[in-house]
Amino acid sequence: MNLCVIGTGYVGLVAGTCLADLGHKVICVDNDPAKIERLRSGLLPIYEPGLAHLVVRNVAEERLCFTTEAADAITRSEVVFIAVGTPSASDGSADISAVIAVAGMIARQATVPSTVIIKSTVPVGTADRVRAHLASLSDLPHEVVSNPEFLKEGAAVDDFMYPDRIIVGCQGDRARAVMERLYKPVLRTGKPILFMDNRSAEMSKYASNAFLATRISFINEIARLCEAVGADVDAVRRGAGSDSRIGHRFFFPGAGYGGSCFPKDVRALQFTAREAGMDLVIVDAVERVNEDQKKVLAGKVLERFGHDLRGRRIAVWGLAFKPGTDDTREAPSLVTVDAFVRAGATVVGYDPEAAEEFRKRSPHAIQYTRTSAEALDGADALVVITEWPEFRNPNLDAIRTRMRTPVVFDGRNIFDPAEMAATGIEYHCLGRPYLPPRE
């Protein structure tokens, strides 16, 4: 099929590239000429494992191209994806002005009926607004489809190619047939394509992300309670997660969730509820717990060293909101580092991919190192915020000898408390009993 994707952000670039790899002819459109030139050269604006290779291959095989000429791309396509940003407004609502603007562009430029697929995460009722906007500007019978994305940063390519499910909100058989044809190669894996009305599809995205955020906040709160009563959250997590109704995934304590999806989608769902005249008590609590959780690591450091950290050197491993990405949007590291700097500490950060993105978002000019080991030199504390694989099996002797005081604060519980204690490292984690270091 001939299709175009308007917007080459995270969702649009992954979707467009993967659709090209499935054999479709894809034009990706963006209004940033510099970004388009970089993409044409194979330089990606994001770090996503496996994506760069797919971009280069599909451009070489002429299934994928990049342009700023939206009008031309729309006239050459039978399917148009809308994948522009829907950022949070100050009241928590999702700003869909870019989505509506693209719909207007489609109405003015399309010469034949198009299938307009909304890939952006949008509030319930957006498809109806897009449909009405198209009808007000064009006599062509365009179809409007809601097709929310469920891509995990760091595993987006596999998530697109091997999805748990594909959700499609649409009206009529024509749109349904287009979507079945579009995703036919993916459906060979046996995963379901679930058809429903547009509003239910839009709500499915928010419900999914809010529930996953709830699991994270729940286990984080349980971890705090475990510390208070002397239980081990790892044992509790295994015990509760062994129930098939609960499961183990997204059930690990940590420094709080961040990124472009969970925080924004939780707030948008809260706004939708307020607009409908109701409160989402559980979802409201999820956000409060998460904002508190982002402060937990810094609180532990300040409790250990005092609230005046002048003269202290703090090493931070991990700046991205999760491993496998360079995304630092609403990352716990931003809150943690801010607390250290405000207390007077010198902060030295290391992340294998996200240092530059963190530099753009943080108001503080912290130091950065090329390796995780370099960050340890002369440090009074090591704070682990992101569980990159390279951190999971560290050189404990290097931690003990390169640091001024070997004290580790593990915000992801990736280390073994007994092993740390045996090596003579003072180790603080989340929801697990403290073991004093052996001399």
Secondary structure, DSSP 8 states (H G I E B T S, - for coil): -EEEEE--SHHHHHHHHHHHHTT-EEEEE-S-HHHHHHHHTT--SS--TTHHHHHHHHHHTTSEEEES-HHHHHHT-SEEEE-----B-TTS-B--HHHHHHHHHHHHH-SS--EEEE-S---TTHHHHHHHHHHHH--S--EEEE------TTSHHHHHHS-S-EEEE-SSHHHHHHHHHHTHHHHTT---EEEE-HHHHHHHHHHHHHHHHHHHHHHHHHHHHHHHHT--HHHHHHHHHTSTTT-STT----S---SSSHHHHHHHHHHHHHHTT---HHHHHHHHHHHHHTTHHHHHHHHHH-S--TT-EEEEE--SSSTT----TT-HHHHHHHHHHHTT-EEEEE-TTTHHHHHHH-SS--EE-SSHHHHHTT-SEEEE-S--GGGSS--HHHHHHHSSS-EEEESS--S-HHHHHHTT-EEE-SSS-------
